[in-house]
Amino acid sequence: MEYYKLNEHDAKKVVKYYREYYAEKGICENELYNGIDVVLKQLNEKNINCIVATSKLEQYAIKVLEYFNIDNYFRYVAGSNLEGMLSEKEDIIKHIIGKYKLAKENTIMAGDRKYDIIGAKSNGIDSIGVLYGYGT
């Protein structure tokens, strides 16, 4: 809505078309960032819990992780659902913190978009902005 100046009705139509394409083809068009599988393995070897907090549909996020064979590195995947619940990053992070009773001082959100950083800040946790992905 922000970038293409869409109203809410048109934005919902766009999301519907996007989800149809993504479910059929888009999931397999992702790529792992170079070395991320090694980083995830090292984090797991150090018993650091990794959790996915995504605005994508949760079911799609799980499929992507399975497709790239990295699903075993994540303790939990939290994302939105078809009803639109948990669609805002700050709500997803809040849900995760509550579900796992995470100590905020030991929790970090790593993300590539401003919504990741804003979501972390609004929940009182630290964040790491990365320079790959969709964000800048």
TILOKE-228267 format. One record per residue: residue number from 1; residue in three letters; x, y, z of N, C-alpha, C in turn. Coordinates in nm, 2 decimals. Atoms other than C-alpha are relative to their C-alpha. Last residue first. Layout:
<sites>
+-------+------+--------+--------+--------+--------+--------+--------+--------+--------+--------+
: lumlo : paro :     nu :     nv :     nw :    cau :    cav :    caw :     cu :     cv :     cw :
+-------+------+--------+--------+--------+--------+--------+--------+--------+--------+--------+
:   NUM :  ALA :      X :      Y :      Z :      X :      Y :      Z :      X :      Y :      Z :
...
+-------+------+--------+--------+--------+--------+--------+--------+--------+--------+--------+
</sites>
This chain:
<sites>
+-------+------+--------+--------+--------+--------+--------+--------+--------+--------+--------+
: lumlo : paro :     nu :     nv :     nw :    cau :    cav :    caw :     cu :     cv :     cw :
+-------+------+--------+--------+--------+--------+--------+--------+--------+--------+--------+
:   136 :  THR :  -0.12 :  -0.07 :   0.03 :   1.86 :  -0.17 :   0.25 :   0.06 :   0.05 :   0.13 :
:   135 :  GLY :  -0.02 :  -0.13 :  -0.06 :   1.58 :  -0.42 :   0.28 :   0.14 :   0.06 :  -0.04 :
:   134 :  TYR :   0.08 :  -0.10 :   0.06 :   1.48 :  -0.71 :   0.06 :   0.03 :   0.14 :   0.05 :
:   133 :  GLY :   0.14 :   0.02 :  -0.01 :   1.76 :  -0.95 :   0.15 :  -0.07 :   0.12 :  -0.07 :
:   132 :  TYR :   0.05 :   0.08 :   0.11 :   2.11 :  -0.85 :   0.23 :  -0.15 :  -0.02 :   0.01 :
:   131 :  LEU :  -0.01 :  -0.07 :   0.13 :   2.25 :  -0.57 :   0.44 :  -0.03 :  -0.08 :  -0.12 :
:   130 :  VAL :  -0.08 :   0.07 :   0.10 :   2.15 :  -0.71 :   0.78 :  -0.01 :   0.07 :  -0.13 :
:   129 :  GLY :   0.04 :  -0.03 :   0.14 :   2.01 :  -0.50 :   1.07 :   0.10 :  -0.07 :  -0.10 :
:   128 :  ILE :  -0.11 :   0.00 :   0.09 :   2.07 :  -0.66 :   1.41 :  -0.05 :   0.02 :  -0.14 :
:   127 :  SER :   0.02 :   0.05 :   0.14 :   1.81 :  -0.60 :   1.68 :   0.14 :   0.02 :  -0.07 :
:   126 :  ASP :  -0.10 :  -0.05 :   0.09 :   1.79 :  -0.56 :   2.06 :  -0.02 :  -0.06 :  -0.14 :
:   125 :  ILE :  -0.12 :   0.09 :   0.02 :   1.47 :  -0.63 :   2.24 :   0.10 :   0.07 :  -0.10 :
:   124 :  GLY :  -0.10 :  -0.02 :  -0.10 :   1.21 :  -0.39 :   2.40 :   0.12 :  -0.10 :  -0.01 :
:   123 :  ASN :   0.01 :   0.10 :  -0.10 :   0.91 :  -0.51 :   2.21 :   0.11 :   0.00 :   0.10 :
:   122 :  SER :   0.13 :  -0.01 :  -0.06 :   0.86 :  -0.19 :   2.01 :  -0.02 :  -0.11 :   0.11 :
:   121 :  LYS :   0.00 :  -0.12 :  -0.08 :   1.23 :  -0.19 :   1.93 :  -0.13 :   0.01 :   0.08 :
:   120 :  ALA :  -0.09 :   0.03 :  -0.11 :   1.22 :  -0.54 :   1.79 :   0.00 :   0.11 :   0.10 :
:   119 :  GLY :   0.06 :   0.10 :  -0.09 :   0.92 :  -0.47 :   1.58 :   0.08 :  -0.03 :   0.12 :
:   118 :  ILE :   0.11 :  -0.07 :  -0.07 :   1.08 :  -0.14 :   1.45 :  -0.07 :  -0.10 :   0.09 :
:   117 :  ILE :  -0.07 :  -0.09 :  -0.10 :   1.40 :  -0.33 :   1.36 :  -0.11 :   0.07 :   0.09 :
:   116 :  ASP :  -0.06 :   0.09 :  -0.10 :   1.21 :  -0.61 :   1.18 :   0.06 :   0.08 :   0.11 :
:   115 :  TYR :   0.10 :   0.06 :  -0.08 :   0.98 :  -0.36 :   1.01 :   0.05 :  -0.10 :   0.11 :
:   114 :  LYS :   0.02 :  -0.09 :  -0.11 :   1.28 :  -0.17 :   0.88 :  -0.11 :  -0.05 :   0.10 :
:   113 :  ARG :   0.10 :  -0.11 :   0.03 :   1.37 :  -0.46 :   0.67 :  -0.02 :   0.08 :   0.12 :
:   112 :  ASP :  -0.05 :  -0.08 :   0.12 :   1.67 :  -0.70 :   0.66 :  -0.10 :   0.11 :  -0.04 :
:   111 :  GLY :   0.09 :  -0.02 :   0.11 :   1.63 :  -0.87 :   1.00 :   0.06 :   0.09 :  -0.11 :
:   110 :  ALA :  -0.08 :  -0.03 :   0.12 :   1.80 :  -1.01 :   1.30 :  -0.09 :   0.01 :  -0.12 :
:   109 :  MET :   0.06 :   0.01 :   0.13 :   1.60 :  -0.99 :   1.62 :   0.09 :   0.04 :  -0.11 :
:   108 :  ILE :  -0.04 :  -0.09 :   0.10 :   1.79 :  -1.05 :   1.94 :  -0.08 :  -0.03 :  -0.13 :
:   107 :  THR :   0.07 :   0.02 :   0.12 :   1.68 :  -1.20 :   2.27 :   0.04 :   0.10 :  -0.10 :
:   106 :  ASN :  -0.08 :   0.11 :   0.07 :   1.90 :  -1.24 :   2.58 :  -0.06 :  -0.03 :  -0.14 :
:   105 :  GLU :  -0.15 :  -0.04 :   0.01 :   1.80 :  -0.90 :   2.74 :   0.08 :  -0.11 :  -0.07 :
:   104 :  LYS :  -0.02 :  -0.10 :   0.10 :   1.43 :  -0.98 :   2.65 :   0.15 :   0.04 :  -0.01 :
:   103 :  ALA :  -0.06 :  -0.11 :  -0.07 :   1.43 :  -1.30 :   2.85 :   0.04 :   0.10 :  -0.11 :
:   102 :  LEU :  -0.14 :  -0.04 :   0.03 :   1.21 :  -1.52 :   2.64 :   0.04 :   0.12 :   0.09 :
:   101 :  LYS :  -0.05 :  -0.07 :  -0.12 :   0.89 :  -1.66 :   2.80 :   0.15 :   0.04 :  -0.01 :
:   100 :  TYR :  -0.12 :   0.06 :  -0.06 :   0.86 :  -1.90 :   2.51 :   0.06 :   0.07 :   0.12 :
:    99 :  LYS :   0.01 :   0.15 :   0.02 :   0.51 :  -1.82 :   2.40 :   0.11 :  -0.07 :   0.07 :
:    98 :  GLY :   0.09 :   0.05 :  -0.09 :   0.53 :  -1.46 :   2.53 :  -0.01 :  -0.15 :   0.00 :
:    97 :  ILE :  -0.05 :  -0.03 :  -0.14 :   0.84 :  -1.37 :   2.35 :  -0.09 :  -0.06 :   0.10 :
:    96 :  ILE :  -0.12 :   0.09 :  -0.02 :   0.72 :  -1.54 :   2.03 :   0.05 :   0.02 :   0.14 :
:    95 :  HIS :   0.05 :   0.13 :  -0.01 :   0.38 :  -1.36 :   2.04 :   0.11 :  -0.10 :   0.04 :
:    94 :  LYS :   0.06 :   0.01 :  -0.13 :   0.55 :  -1.03 :   2.10 :  -0.06 :  -0.14 :   0.03 :
:    93 :  ILE :  -0.10 :   0.00 :  -0.10 :   0.77 :  -1.09 :   1.80 :  -0.05 :  -0.01 :   0.14 :
:    92 :  ILE :  -0.06 :   0.13 :   0.01 :   0.47 :  -1.17 :   1.58 :   0.11 :  -0.02 :   0.11 :
:    91 :  ASP :   0.09 :   0.10 :  -0.06 :   0.28 :  -0.87 :   1.70 :   0.06 :  -0.14 :   0.00 :
:    90 :  GLU :  -0.01 :  -0.02 :  -0.15 :   0.58 :  -0.64 :   1.63 :  -0.09 :  -0.10 :   0.07 :
:    89 :  LYS :  -0.12 :   0.05 :  -0.06 :   0.61 :  -0.79 :   1.28 :   0.01 :   0.02 :   0.15 :
:    88 :  GLU :  -0.09 :  -0.11 :  -0.03 :   0.25 :  -0.72 :   1.19 :   0.12 :  -0.06 :   0.07 :
:    87 :  SER :  -0.06 :  -0.05 :   0.13 :   0.06 :  -1.00 :   1.02 :   0.10 :   0.11 :   0.02 :
:    86 :  LEU :  -0.15 :  -0.01 :  -0.01 :   0.00 :  -1.20 :   1.34 :   0.06 :   0.05 :  -0.13 :
:    85 :  MET :  -0.05 :  -0.01 :  -0.14 :  -0.37 :  -1.27 :   1.25 :   0.16 :  -0.01 :  -0.01 :
:    84 :  GLY :  -0.06 :  -0.13 :  -0.02 :  -0.46 :  -1.20 :   0.89 :   0.05 :   0.02 :   0.14 :
:    83 :  GLU :   0.10 :  -0.09 :  -0.06 :  -0.72 :  -1.48 :   0.86 :   0.06 :   0.14 :   0.03 :
:    82 :  LEU :   0.09 :  -0.05 :   0.10 :  -0.49 :  -1.66 :   0.62 :  -0.10 :   0.10 :   0.05 :
:    81 :  ASN :   0.09 :   0.11 :   0.05 :  -0.22 :  -1.69 :   0.88 :  -0.10 :   0.07 :  -0.10 :
:    80 :  SER :   0.14 :  -0.03 :   0.01 :   0.08 :  -1.48 :   0.97 :  -0.08 :  -0.12 :  -0.04 :
:    79 :  GLY :   0.04 :  -0.08 :   0.11 :   0.41 :  -1.61 :   1.09 :  -0.14 :   0.03 :   0.00 :
:    78 :  ALA :   0.12 :  -0.08 :  -0.02 :   0.59 :  -1.78 :   1.37 :  -0.02 :   0.09 :  -0.12 :
:    77 :  VAL :   0.03 :  -0.09 :   0.11 :   0.83 :  -2.06 :   1.31 :  -0.13 :   0.07 :   0.03 :
:    76 :  TYR :   0.14 :  -0.04 :   0.02 :   0.98 :  -2.24 :   1.61 :  -0.01 :   0.09 :  -0.12 :
:    75 :  ARG :   0.08 :   0.05 :  -0.11 :   1.30 :  -2.41 :   1.73 :  -0.15 :   0.02 :  -0.03 :
:    74 :  PHE :   0.09 :  -0.09 :  -0.06 :   1.48 :  -2.36 :   1.40 :  -0.09 :  -0.06 :   0.11 :
:    73 :  TYR :  -0.08 :  -0.10 :  -0.08 :   1.79 :  -2.54 :   1.29 :  -0.09 :   0.10 :   0.07 :
:    72 :  ASN :  -0.05 :   0.06 :  -0.13 :   1.59 :  -2.85 :   1.18 :   0.08 :   0.10 :   0.09 :
:    71 :  ASP :   0.11 :  -0.01 :  -0.09 :   1.41 :  -2.64 :   0.91 :   0.04 :  -0.06 :   0.14 :
:    70 :  ILE :  -0.05 :  -0.07 :  -0.11 :   1.73 :  -2.59 :   0.72 :  -0.10 :   0.01 :   0.11 :
:    69 :  ASN :  -0.05 :   0.09 :  -0.11 :   1.67 :  -2.84 :   0.45 :   0.07 :   0.07 :   0.11 :
:    68 :  PHE :  -0.14 :  -0.02 :  -0.01 :   1.63 :  -2.58 :   0.18 :   0.07 :  -0.08 :   0.10 :
:    67 :  TYR :  -0.05 :   0.01 :   0.13 :   1.28 :  -2.70 :   0.09 :   0.15 :   0.01 :   0.00 :
:    66 :  GLU :  -0.01 :   0.14 :   0.04 :   1.20 :  -2.76 :   0.45 :   0.07 :  -0.02 :  -0.13 :
:    65 :  LEU :  -0.10 :   0.06 :  -0.08 :   1.28 :  -2.40 :   0.54 :   0.02 :  -0.14 :  -0.03 :
:    64 :  VAL :  -0.13 :  -0.06 :   0.05 :   1.08 :  -2.27 :   0.25 :   0.11 :  -0.07 :   0.08 :
:    63 :  LYS :  -0.03 :   0.07 :   0.13 :   0.78 :  -2.50 :   0.34 :   0.14 :   0.04 :  -0.05 :
:    62 :  ILE :  -0.04 :   0.13 :  -0.03 :   0.79 :  -2.37 :   0.70 :   0.04 :  -0.08 :  -0.12 :
:    61 :  ALA :  -0.13 :  -0.01 :  -0.06 :   0.78 :  -2.01 :   0.58 :   0.05 :  -0.14 :   0.03 :
:    60 :  TYR :  -0.10 :  -0.02 :   0.11 :   0.49 :  -2.10 :   0.35 :   0.14 :   0.01 :   0.05 :
:    59 :  GLN :  -0.01 :   0.12 :   0.07 :   0.28 :  -2.24 :   0.64 :   0.10 :   0.01 :  -0.12 :
:    58 :  GLU :  -0.08 :   0.10 :  -0.07 :   0.36 :  -1.94 :   0.85 :   0.02 :  -0.13 :  -0.08 :
:    57 :  LEU :   0.09 :   0.10 :  -0.06 :   0.22 :  -1.70 :   0.59 :   0.09 :  -0.11 :   0.07 :
:    56 :  LYS :   0.05 :   0.10 :   0.10 :   0.49 :  -1.44 :   0.54 :  -0.10 :  -0.09 :   0.07 :
:    55 :  SER :   0.13 :  -0.04 :   0.04 :   0.52 :  -1.17 :   0.80 :  -0.06 :  -0.08 :  -0.11 :
:    54 :  THR :   0.02 :  -0.05 :   0.14 :   0.80 :  -1.36 :   0.95 :  -0.14 :   0.05 :  -0.02 :
:    53 :  ALA :   0.11 :  -0.10 :  -0.01 :   0.95 :  -1.43 :   1.29 :  -0.02 :   0.06 :  -0.13 :
:    52 :  VAL :   0.03 :  -0.09 :   0.11 :   1.17 :  -1.74 :   1.26 :  -0.12 :   0.08 :   0.04 :
:    51 :  ILE :   0.14 :   0.00 :   0.03 :   1.32 :  -1.88 :   1.58 :  -0.03 :   0.09 :  -0.12 :
:    50 :  CYS :   0.03 :  -0.09 :   0.11 :   1.68 :  -1.97 :   1.65 :  -0.15 :  -0.02 :  -0.03 :
:    49 :  ASN :   0.13 :   0.03 :   0.06 :   1.77 :  -2.11 :   1.99 :  -0.03 :   0.10 :  -0.11 :
:    48 :  ILE :   0.07 :  -0.12 :   0.01 :   2.14 :  -2.09 :   2.07 :  -0.13 :  -0.02 :  -0.08 :
:    47 :  ASN :   0.13 :   0.01 :  -0.06 :   2.26 :  -2.43 :   2.18 :  -0.07 :   0.14 :   0.01 :
:    46 :  LYS :  -0.02 :  -0.08 :  -0.12 :   2.62 :  -2.35 :   2.07 :  -0.13 :   0.01 :   0.08 :
:    45 :  GLU :  -0.10 :   0.07 :  -0.08 :   2.59 :  -2.63 :   1.81 :   0.03 :   0.07 :   0.13 :
:    44 :  ASN :   0.06 :   0.12 :  -0.06 :   2.27 :  -2.47 :   1.70 :   0.10 :  -0.08 :   0.08 :
:    43 :  LEU :   0.09 :  -0.05 :  -0.11 :   2.44 :  -2.14 :   1.64 :  -0.07 :  -0.11 :   0.07 :
:    42 :  GLN :  -0.08 :  -0.05 :  -0.11 :   2.71 :  -2.31 :   1.44 :  -0.08 :   0.05 :   0.12 :
:    41 :  LYS :  -0.05 :   0.12 :  -0.06 :   2.46 :  -2.50 :   1.22 :   0.09 :   0.04 :   0.12 :
:    40 :  LEU :   0.11 :   0.06 :  -0.07 :   2.27 :  -2.17 :   1.15 :   0.05 :  -0.13 :   0.08 :
:    39 :  VAL :   0.02 :  -0.08 :  -0.12 :   2.60 :  -2.00 :   1.06 :  -0.11 :  -0.06 :   0.08 :
:    38 :  VAL :  -0.11 :   0.01 :  -0.09 :   2.69 :  -2.28 :   0.82 :  -0.02 :   0.08 :   0.13 :
:    37 :  ASP :   0.02 :   0.13 :  -0.06 :   2.35 :  -2.28 :   0.66 :   0.11 :  -0.03 :   0.10 :
:    36 :  ILE :   0.10 :  -0.01 :  -0.11 :   2.38 :  -1.90 :   0.62 :  -0.02 :  -0.14 :   0.06 :
:    35 :  GLY :  -0.05 :   0.02 :  -0.13 :   2.71 :  -1.94 :   0.42 :  -0.10 :   0.00 :   0.12 :
:    34 :  ASN :  -0.12 :   0.07 :  -0.01 :   2.59 :  -1.78 :   0.10 :   0.05 :  -0.02 :   0.15 :
:    33 :  TYR :  -0.12 :  -0.09 :   0.01 :   2.24 :  -1.66 :   0.13 :   0.12 :  -0.08 :   0.03 :
:    32 :  LEU :  -0.06 :  -0.02 :  -0.13 :   1.98 :  -1.93 :   0.06 :   0.12 :   0.10 :  -0.02 :
:    31 :  GLU :  -0.13 :   0.04 :  -0.01 :   1.78 :  -1.87 :  -0.25 :   0.06 :   0.02 :   0.14 :
:    30 :  ASN :  -0.09 :  -0.06 :  -0.11 :   1.41 :  -1.84 :  -0.30 :   0.14 :  -0.05 :  -0.02 :
:    29 :  GLU :  -0.08 :  -0.11 :   0.06 :   1.24 :  -1.93 :  -0.63 :   0.09 :   0.07 :   0.10 :
:    28 :  CYS :  -0.12 :   0.06 :   0.05 :   1.11 :  -2.26 :  -0.49 :   0.09 :   0.10 :  -0.07 :
:    27 :  ILE :  -0.07 :   0.06 :  -0.11 :   0.85 :  -2.09 :  -0.28 :   0.14 :  -0.05 :  -0.04 :
:    26 :  GLY :  -0.09 :  -0.09 :  -0.07 :   0.75 :  -1.87 :  -0.57 :   0.09 :  -0.06 :   0.11 :
:    25 :  LYS :  -0.13 :  -0.01 :   0.06 :   0.61 :  -2.14 :  -0.78 :   0.10 :   0.08 :   0.08 :
:    24 :  GLU :  -0.02 :   0.09 :   0.11 :   0.27 :  -2.27 :  -0.66 :   0.15 :   0.00 :  -0.04 :
:    23 :  ALA :   0.03 :   0.13 :  -0.05 :   0.23 :  -2.12 :  -0.31 :   0.04 :  -0.10 :  -0.11 :
:    22 :  TYR :  -0.10 :   0.04 :  -0.09 :   0.40 :  -1.80 :  -0.42 :  -0.02 :  -0.15 :   0.04 :
:    21 :  TYR :  -0.13 :   0.02 :   0.07 :   0.18 :  -1.75 :  -0.72 :   0.10 :  -0.06 :   0.09 :
:    20 :  GLU :   0.02 :   0.11 :   0.10 :  -0.14 :  -1.80 :  -0.53 :   0.12 :  -0.03 :  -0.07 :
:    19 :  ARG :   0.00 :   0.12 :  -0.07 :  -0.01 :  -1.59 :  -0.24 :  -0.03 :  -0.12 :  -0.09 :
:    18 :  TYR :  -0.13 :   0.03 :  -0.04 :   0.08 :  -1.30 :  -0.47 :   0.01 :  -0.14 :   0.07 :
:    17 :  TYR :  -0.07 :   0.05 :   0.12 :  -0.26 :  -1.31 :  -0.63 :   0.14 :  -0.04 :   0.03 :
:    16 :  LYS :   0.06 :   0.13 :   0.05 :  -0.43 :  -1.29 :  -0.29 :   0.07 :  -0.06 :  -0.12 :
:    15 :  VAL :  -0.05 :   0.10 :  -0.09 :  -0.19 :  -1.02 :  -0.17 :  -0.05 :  -0.14 :  -0.04 :
:    14 :  VAL :  -0.14 :   0.02 :   0.03 :  -0.27 :  -0.81 :  -0.47 :   0.06 :  -0.11 :   0.08 :
:    13 :  LYS :   0.00 :   0.08 :   0.12 :  -0.64 :  -0.85 :  -0.41 :   0.14 :  -0.03 :  -0.04 :
:    12 :  LYS :   0.05 :   0.13 :  -0.03 :  -0.60 :  -0.74 :  -0.05 :   0.00 :  -0.09 :  -0.12 :
:    11 :  ALA :  -0.12 :   0.07 :  -0.06 :  -0.39 :  -0.44 :  -0.16 :  -0.04 :  -0.14 :   0.04 :
:    10 :  ASP :  -0.10 :   0.04 :   0.10 :  -0.67 :  -0.34 :  -0.39 :   0.12 :  -0.07 :   0.05 :
:     9 :  HIS :   0.07 :   0.09 :   0.08 :  -0.93 :  -0.33 :  -0.11 :   0.10 :  -0.06 :  -0.11 :
:     8 :  GLU :   0.00 :   0.13 :  -0.07 :  -0.69 :  -0.16 :   0.13 :  -0.07 :  -0.11 :  -0.08 :
:     7 :  ASN :   0.10 :  -0.01 :  -0.11 :  -0.62 :   0.13 :  -0.11 :   0.00 :  -0.14 :   0.06 :
:     6 :  LEU :   0.12 :   0.09 :   0.01 :  -0.30 :   0.10 :  -0.31 :  -0.09 :   0.03 :   0.12 :
:     5 :  LYS :   0.12 :  -0.08 :  -0.03 :  -0.04 :   0.38 :  -0.32 :  -0.13 :  -0.07 :  -0.03 :
:     4 :  TYR :   0.08 :   0.00 :   0.12 :   0.22 :   0.15 :  -0.49 :  -0.13 :   0.08 :   0.02 :
:     3 :  TYR :  -0.08 :  -0.03 :   0.12 :   0.49 :   0.20 :  -0.23 :  -0.08 :   0.02 :  -0.12 :
:     2 :  GLU :  -0.08 :  -0.11 :  -0.02 :   0.28 :   0.23 :   0.09 :   0.07 :   0.04 :  -0.13 :
:     1 :  MET :   0.08 :  -0.12 :   0.00 :   0.00 :   0.00 :   0.00 :   0.09 :   0.12 :   0.00 :
+-------+------+--------+--------+--------+--------+--------+--------+--------+--------+--------+
</sites>
